[in-house]
């Protein structure tokens, strides 16, 4: 048993010695992914502003970003050299950076689309209200513009139609109900006057027979021009033998 332990101890120390130690001051991989994501967003913002403004804000913005992760410019360069010195670690880190950037981009697009939808709905509501206001103003200020003779029903319809109350107008037109407390008379019980003659139904007219039409000259008649003389044939002279 002691021999087995003594043989395993050197192997244990060899494995520990071969394992690469993480230097001091190196951020964990999750923090490095978040840091590089913020750096890419900050670089995109600085590249889209004027050069004079970028020179004024670039140093304060980077100092604020480094202070968020508790590092400075020297520690940032040290972390970049460590993560970019190993190709496998670089690919693994930047794959997560790209996924994080794509996720944030999708969230920004969804927020923008929601804001645009709310704005379009508000604009359409304002447009409808402006159209209704213009219609009502025309009904009041331009009352004499229409000179056509209208009946009471037409005037009532023109009053209800612009404000969206057509269903009330149609209900009043097509549903004429008797007032409460009145009895509707029955036609069968009404007295028949004495000096009335029964109505006779007109005889059904027989269909007229179709007659053949005469041949009519369809050539249009043209009146003779008065200035032209008629053409006459010359008289035949007798033959002298």
C-alpha positions in Angstrom: 0.0 0.0 0.0 2.8 2.4 0.9 4.6 1.5 -2.3 1.4 2.4 -4.3 1.1 5.8 -2.6 4.7 6.6 -3.2 4.4 5.7 -6.8 1.3 7.9 -7.3 2.7 11.0 -5.5 5.2 11.9 -8.2 2.5 11.5 -10.9 0.3 13.9 -9.0 3.0 16.5 -8.7 3.8 16.1 -12.4 0.2 16.8 -13.4 0.0 19.9 -11.2 3.3 21.2 -12.6 2.2 20.7 -16.2 -1.1 22.5 -15.7 -1.0 26.0 -16.9 -1.7 28.5 -14.2 -3.9 31.6 -14.9 -1.8 34.7 -14.3 -2.9 37.2 -11.7 -5.2 40.0 -12.9 -6.8 38.0 -15.6 -10.6 38.2 -15.8 -12.8 35.1 -15.9 -14.0 34.1 -19.3 -17.6 35.3 -18.7 -16.4 38.8 -17.6 -14.1 38.9 -20.6 -17.0 38.1 -23.0 -19.1 40.9 -21.4 -16.1 43.3 -21.5 -15.4 42.7 -25.2 -19.1 43.0 -26.0 -19.2 46.5 -24.4 -16.0 47.4 -26.2 -17.5 46.6 -29.6 -20.7 48.6 -28.9 -18.6 51.5 -27.7 -16.4 51.4 -30.9 -19.5 51.4 -33.0 -20.8 54.5 -31.3 -17.5 56.4 -31.6 -17.2 55.6 -35.3 -20.6 57.1 -36.0 -20.0 60.5 -34.4 -17.9 63.4 -35.8 -14.2 63.1 -35.4 -13.9 66.2 -33.2 -16.5 64.9 -30.8 -15.0 61.4 -30.8 -11.6 62.8 -29.7 -13.3 64.5 -26.8 -15.3 61.6 -25.5 -13.2 58.5 -26.3 -11.0 58.6 -23.2 -13.7 59.3 -20.6 -15.9 56.6 -22.1 -13.2 53.9 -22.0 -12.2 54.9 -18.5 -15.8 54.5 -17.4 -16.0 51.1 -19.1 -12.8 49.9 -17.4 -13.9 51.1 -14.0 -17.1 49.0 -14.4 -14.9 45.8 -14.5 -12.3 47.1 -12.0 -9.4 47.3 -14.4 -7.3 50.0 -16.2 -5.8 50.3 -19.7 -2.7 48.2 -18.6 -4.8 45.4 -17.2 -7.0 45.5 -20.3 -4.0 45.0 -22.6 -2.9 42.1 -20.3 -6.2 40.4 -20.6 -6.3 40.9 -24.4 -2.8 39.4 -24.8 -3.7 36.4 -22.6 -7.0 35.5 -24.4 -5.7 36.2 -27.9 -2.5 34.3 -27.3 -4.3 31.0 -27.3 -6.2 30.4 -30.6 -8.6 27.9 -29.0 -9.4 30.2 -26.2 -9.8 33.1 -28.7 -12.4 31.2 -30.8 -14.3 30.1 -27.7 -14.5 33.6 -26.3 -15.4 35.3 -29.5 -18.1 32.8 -30.4 -19.9 33.9 -27.2 -19.2 37.6 -27.9 -20.9 37.3 -31.4 -23.9 35.4 -29.9 -24.3 38.2 -27.2 -24.2 40.9 -29.9 -26.8 39.2 -32.1 -29.1 38.7 -29.1 -28.9 42.4 -28.2 -29.4 43.4 -31.8 -32.6 41.4 -32.0 -33.9 43.0 -28.7 -33.2 46.5 -30.2 -35.1 45.6 -33.4 -38.1 44.3 -31.4 -38.2 47.5 -29.3 -37.9 49.7 -32.4 -40.7 47.9 -34.2 -43.0 48.2 -31.1 -42.3 52.0 -30.9 -43.0 52.4 -34.7 -46.3 50.5 -34.3 -47.4 52.7 -31.5 -46.4 55.8 -33.4 -48.2 54.7 -36.6 -51.4 53.9 -34.6 -51.3 57.4 -33.0 -50.8 59.0 -36.3 -53.7 57.1 -37.9 -55.9 58.1 -34.9 -55.0 61.8 -35.3 -55.7 61.6 -39.1 -59.1 60.1 -38.5 -59.9 62.8 -36.0 -58.8 65.5 -38.4 -61.0 64.1 -41.1 -64.0 64.0 -38.8 -63.3 67.6 -37.6 -63.0 68.8 -41.2 -66.3 67.1 -42.1 -68.1 68.7 -39.2 -66.7 72.1 -40.0 -67.9 71.7 -43.6 -71.4 70.8 -42.4 -71.6 73.9 -40.2 -69.7 76.5 -42.3 -70.6 75.3 -45.8 -74.2 74.5 -45.3 -75.3 76.4 -48.4 -72.8 74.8 -50.7 -75.3 72.0 -51.7 -78.2 73.6 -53.6 -80.0 70.4 -54.4 -83.5 69.9 -52.9 -83.3 67.2 -50.2 -86.0 65.5 -48.3 -86.1 65.3 -44.5 -84.9 61.7 -44.6 -81.9 62.7 -46.8 -81.0 65.5 -44.5 -81.3 63.2 -41.5 -79.1 60.6 -43.2 -76.4 63.3 -44.0 -76.5 64.3 -40.3 -76.0 60.7 -39.0 -73.5 59.4 -41.6 -70.3 61.4 -40.8 -70.5 60.8 -37.1 -70.9 57.0 -37.4 -74.5 56.8 -36.2 -76.1 55.3 -39.3 -77.4 52.2 -37.4 -79.6 54.5 -35.3 -81.0 56.2 -38.4 -81.7 52.8 -40.1 -83.4 51.5 -37.0 -85.7 54.6 -36.9 -86.5 54.2 -40.6 -87.1 50.4 -40.9 -88.5 49.7 -37.4 -91.6 51.9 -36.9 -93.2 50.8 -33.7 -96.6 52.0 -32.4 -96.4 54.0 -29.2 -97.2 52.4 -25.9 -100.9 52.3 -25.0 -102.3 52.4 -28.6 -104.2 49.4 -30.1 -103.4 48.4 -33.7 -106.8 47.9 -35.5 -107.5 44.7 -37.3 -108.3 45.2 -41.0 -110.8 42.3 -41.1 -113.0 43.9 -38.4 -113.3 47.3 -40.2 -116.8 48.1 -41.6 -117.2 48.0 -45.4 -118.8 51.1 -47.0 -122.1 50.5 -48.9 -121.4 52.4 -52.1 -118.3 50.5 -53.0 -117.8 48.3 -56.0 -115.6 45.3 -55.8 -112.2 45.8 -57.3 -111.8 44.0 -60.5 -108.5 42.7 -61.5 -107.5 43.8 -65.0 -107.5 41.1 -67.6 -104.2 39.6 -68.4 -102.8 41.1 -71.6 -102.1 38.6 -74.2 -98.7 38.8 -75.8 -98.7 40.6 -79.1 -98.0 38.5 -82.1 -94.8 39.4 -84.0 -95.4 40.5 -87.6 -92.9 40.4 -90.3 -91.4 43.8 -90.9 -91.3 45.3 -94.4 -88.1 45.8 -96.2 -87.0 49.3 -95.5 -84.3 51.1 -97.4 -81.6 51.9 -94.9 -79.7 54.2 -97.2 -79.9 57.7 -95.8 -81.6 60.4 -97.9 -79.5 63.2 -99.1 -81.2 66.4 -100.2 -80.4 67.7 -103.7 -78.1 70.6 -104.0 -80.1 73.6 -105.4 -77.1 75.1 -107.2 -76.7 72.0 -109.4 -79.0 71.8 -112.4 -80.8 68.6 -113.2 -79.4 66.5 -116.1 -81.9 66.1 -118.9 -81.6 63.9 -121.9 -81.4 65.6 -125.4 -84.4 65.4 -127.6 -84.2 63.0 -130.4 -84.4 64.6 -133.9 -86.5 62.9 -136.5 -84.6 61.2 -139.3 -85.1 62.9 -142.7 -85.1 60.5 -145.6 
